[in-house]
Amino acid sequence: MKSTDTSEKGLESIVVASLVEEAGYVQGNSQDYDREYAVDGV
């Protein structure tokens, strides 16, 4: 029997996969995020 990952990281993986595979989002890179201006530079 396969166990379910109920951690925060497991939930994040499910959400990201859904957004990228089903909703057409493009996964970004955290290094592109400008914390000072709160925007993604790419």
Backbone as XML, in Angstrom:
<?xml version="1.0"?>
<chain id="A" units="angstrom">
  <residue number="1" name="MET">
    <atom name="N" x="0.838" y="-1.179" z="0.000"/>
    <atom name="CA" x="0.000" y="0.000" z="0.000"/>
    <atom name="C" x="0.886" y="1.246" z="0.000"/>
  </residue>
  <residue number="2" name="LYS">
    <atom name="N" x="0.625" y="2.171" z="-0.906"/>
    <atom name="CA" x="1.392" y="3.409" z="-1.017"/>
    <atom name="C" x="0.884" y="4.428" z="-0.001"/>
  </residue>
  <residue number="3" name="SER">
    <atom name="N" x="1.823" y="5.077" z="0.705"/>
    <atom name="CA" x="1.411" y="6.082" z="1.685"/>
    <atom name="C" x="1.258" y="7.447" z="1.010"/>
  </residue>
  <residue number="4" name="THR">
    <atom name="N" x="0.517" y="8.314" z="1.659"/>
    <atom name="CA" x="0.279" y="9.658" z="1.154"/>
    <atom name="C" x="1.197" y="10.635" z="1.876"/>
  </residue>
  <residue number="5" name="ASP">
    <atom name="N" x="1.835" y="11.514" z="1.119"/>
    <atom name="CA" x="2.697" y="12.537" z="1.707"/>
    <atom name="C" x="1.812" y="13.687" z="2.169"/>
  </residue>
  <residue number="6" name="THR">
    <atom name="N" x="1.653" y="13.821" z="3.477"/>
    <atom name="CA" x="0.784" y="14.864" z="4.027"/>
    <atom name="C" x="1.577" y="16.065" z="4.549"/>
  </residue>
  <residue number="7" name="SER">
    <atom name="N" x="2.849" y="16.126" z="4.192"/>
    <atom name="CA" x="3.669" y="17.256" z="4.636"/>
    <atom name="C" x="3.355" y="18.502" z="3.809"/>
  </residue>
  <residue number="8" name="GLU">
    <atom name="N" x="3.838" y="19.637" z="4.268"/>
    <atom name="CA" x="3.649" y="20.882" z="3.519"/>
    <atom name="C" x="4.328" y="20.786" z="2.153"/>
  </residue>
  <residue number="9" name="LYS">
    <atom name="N" x="5.510" y="20.169" z="2.107"/>
    <atom name="CA" x="6.235" y="20.009" z="0.849"/>
    <atom name="C" x="5.440" y="19.115" z="-0.111"/>
  </residue>
  <residue number="10" name="GLY">
    <atom name="N" x="4.785" y="18.093" z="0.407"/>
    <atom name="CA" x="3.957" y="17.226" z="-0.423"/>
    <atom name="C" x="2.776" y="17.976" z="-1.015"/>
  </residue>
  <residue number="11" name="LEU">
    <atom name="N" x="2.120" y="18.794" z="-0.203"/>
    <atom name="CA" x="0.994" y="19.598" z="-0.682"/>
    <atom name="C" x="1.466" y="20.599" z="-1.728"/>
  </residue>
  <residue number="12" name="GLU">
    <atom name="N" x="2.610" y="21.228" z="-1.475"/>
    <atom name="CA" x="3.156" y="22.186" z="-2.436"/>
    <atom name="C" x="3.410" y="21.509" z="-3.783"/>
  </residue>
  <residue number="13" name="SER">
    <atom name="N" x="3.923" y="20.298" z="-3.762"/>
    <atom name="CA" x="4.185" y="19.562" z="-5.006"/>
    <atom name="C" x="2.902" y="19.320" z="-5.792"/>
  </residue>
  <residue number="14" name="ILE">
    <atom name="N" x="1.841" y="18.982" z="-5.088"/>
    <atom name="CA" x="0.552" y="18.736" z="-5.739"/>
    <atom name="C" x="0.007" y="20.026" z="-6.356"/>
  </residue>
  <residue number="15" name="VAL">
    <atom name="N" x="0.075" y="21.121" z="-5.608"/>
    <atom name="CA" x="-0.436" y="22.406" z="-6.095"/>
    <atom name="C" x="0.359" y="22.876" z="-7.309"/>
  </residue>
  <residue number="16" name="VAL">
    <atom name="N" x="1.684" y="22.807" z="-7.234"/>
    <atom name="CA" x="2.532" y="23.240" z="-8.347"/>
    <atom name="C" x="2.262" y="22.384" z="-9.577"/>
  </residue>
  <residue number="17" name="ALA">
    <atom name="N" x="2.175" y="21.072" z="-9.412"/>
    <atom name="CA" x="1.905" y="20.185" z="-10.545"/>
    <atom name="C" x="0.574" y="20.530" z="-11.199"/>
  </residue>
  <residue number="18" name="SER">
    <atom name="N" x="-0.447" y="20.796" z="-10.405"/>
    <atom name="CA" x="-1.756" y="21.146" z="-10.947"/>
    <atom name="C" x="-1.704" y="22.458" z="-11.723"/>
  </residue>
  <residue number="19" name="LEU">
    <atom name="N" x="-1.054" y="23.467" z="-11.158"/>
    <atom name="CA" x="-0.966" y="24.765" z="-11.832"/>
    <atom name="C" x="-0.188" y="24.672" z="-13.139"/>
  </residue>
  <residue number="20" name="VAL">
    <atom name="N" x="0.916" y="23.928" z="-13.140"/>
    <atom name="CA" x="1.767" y="23.830" z="-14.325"/>
    <atom name="C" x="1.140" y="22.932" z="-15.389"/>
  </residue>
  <residue number="21" name="GLU">
    <atom name="N" x="0.652" y="21.765" z="-14.984"/>
    <atom name="CA" x="0.165" y="20.777" z="-15.948"/>
    <atom name="C" x="-1.256" y="21.039" z="-16.434"/>
  </residue>
  <residue number="22" name="GLU">
    <atom name="N" x="-2.087" y="21.626" z="-15.587"/>
    <atom name="CA" x="-3.498" y="21.762" z="-15.936"/>
    <atom name="C" x="-3.943" y="23.199" z="-16.196"/>
  </residue>
  <residue number="23" name="ALA">
    <atom name="N" x="-3.271" y="24.164" z="-15.594"/>
    <atom name="CA" x="-3.742" y="25.547" z="-15.692"/>
    <atom name="C" x="-2.858" y="26.429" z="-16.571"/>
  </residue>
  <residue number="24" name="GLY">
    <atom name="N" x="-1.786" y="25.861" z="-17.102"/>
    <atom name="CA" x="-0.953" y="26.613" z="-18.030"/>
    <atom name="C" x="0.062" y="27.554" z="-17.407"/>
  </residue>
  <residue number="25" name="TYR">
    <atom name="N" x="0.256" y="27.458" z="-16.097"/>
    <atom name="CA" x="1.255" y="28.307" z="-15.453"/>
    <atom name="C" x="2.654" y="27.815" z="-15.792"/>
  </residue>
  <residue number="26" name="VAL">
    <atom name="N" x="3.638" y="28.704" z="-15.686"/>
    <atom name="CA" x="5.044" y="28.354" z="-15.872"/>
    <atom name="C" x="5.719" y="28.487" z="-14.516"/>
  </residue>
  <residue number="27" name="GLN">
    <atom name="N" x="6.375" y="27.422" z="-14.088"/>
    <atom name="CA" x="7.033" y="27.462" z="-12.787"/>
    <atom name="C" x="8.258" y="28.362" z="-12.850"/>
  </residue>
  <residue number="28" name="GLY">
    <atom name="N" x="8.342" y="29.294" z="-11.926"/>
    <atom name="CA" x="9.444" y="30.239" z="-11.895"/>
    <atom name="C" x="10.606" y="29.748" z="-11.060"/>
  </residue>
  <residue number="29" name="ASN">
    <atom name="N" x="11.585" y="30.615" z="-10.944"/>
    <atom name="CA" x="12.780" y="30.339" z="-10.168"/>
    <atom name="C" x="12.840" y="31.368" z="-9.047"/>
  </residue>
  <residue number="30" name="SER">
    <atom name="N" x="13.021" y="30.921" z="-7.827"/>
    <atom name="CA" x="13.016" y="31.849" z="-6.691"/>
    <atom name="C" x="14.125" y="32.894" z="-6.782"/>
  </residue>
  <residue number="31" name="GLN">
    <atom name="N" x="15.182" y="32.622" z="-7.519"/>
    <atom name="CA" x="16.274" y="33.588" z="-7.669"/>
    <atom name="C" x="15.859" y="34.787" z="-8.523"/>
  </residue>
  <residue number="32" name="ASP">
    <atom name="N" x="14.789" y="34.661" z="-9.293"/>
    <atom name="CA" x="14.299" y="35.761" z="-10.126"/>
    <atom name="C" x="13.397" y="36.724" z="-9.354"/>
  </residue>
  <residue number="33" name="TYR">
    <atom name="N" x="13.031" y="36.365" z="-8.130"/>
    <atom name="CA" x="12.110" y="37.171" z="-7.331"/>
    <atom name="C" x="12.855" y="38.314" z="-6.648"/>
  </residue>
  <residue number="34" name="ASP">
    <atom name="N" x="12.361" y="39.523" z="-6.823"/>
    <atom name="CA" x="12.948" y="40.710" z="-6.205"/>
    <atom name="C" x="12.155" y="41.035" z="-4.941"/>
  </residue>
  <residue number="35" name="ARG">
    <atom name="N" x="12.727" y="40.733" z="-3.789"/>
    <atom name="CA" x="12.028" y="40.935" z="-2.513"/>
    <atom name="C" x="11.752" y="42.408" z="-2.228"/>
  </residue>
  <residue number="36" name="GLU">
    <atom name="N" x="12.636" y="43.275" z="-2.659"/>
    <atom name="CA" x="12.460" y="44.707" z="-2.394"/>
    <atom name="C" x="11.203" y="45.247" z="-3.070"/>
  </residue>
  <residue number="37" name="TYR">
    <atom name="N" x="10.949" y="44.829" z="-4.310"/>
    <atom name="CA" x="9.798" y="45.318" z="-5.071"/>
    <atom name="C" x="8.660" y="44.309" z="-5.153"/>
  </residue>
  <residue number="38" name="ALA">
    <atom name="N" x="8.867" y="43.111" z="-4.612"/>
    <atom name="CA" x="7.859" y="42.049" z="-4.578"/>
    <atom name="C" x="7.346" y="41.685" z="-5.970"/>
  </residue>
  <residue number="39" name="VAL">
    <atom name="N" x="8.289" y="41.524" z="-6.914"/>
    <atom name="CA" x="7.938" y="41.121" z="-8.273"/>
    <atom name="C" x="8.919" y="40.064" z="-8.772"/>
  </residue>
  <residue number="40" name="ASP">
    <atom name="N" x="8.463" y="39.282" z="-9.734"/>
    <atom name="CA" x="9.315" y="38.312" z="-10.415"/>
    <atom name="C" x="9.935" y="39.019" z="-11.609"/>
  </residue>
  <residue number="41" name="GLY">
    <atom name="N" x="11.250" y="39.048" z="-11.679"/>
    <atom name="CA" x="11.944" y="39.791" z="-12.719"/>
    <atom name="C" x="11.910" y="39.166" z="-14.095"/>
  </residue>
  <residue number="42" name="VAL">
    <atom name="N" x="11.348" y="37.992" z="-14.237"/>
    <atom name="CA" x="11.323" y="37.321" z="-15.547"/>
    <atom name="C" x="9.927" y="37.344" z="-16.113"/>
  </residue>
</chain>
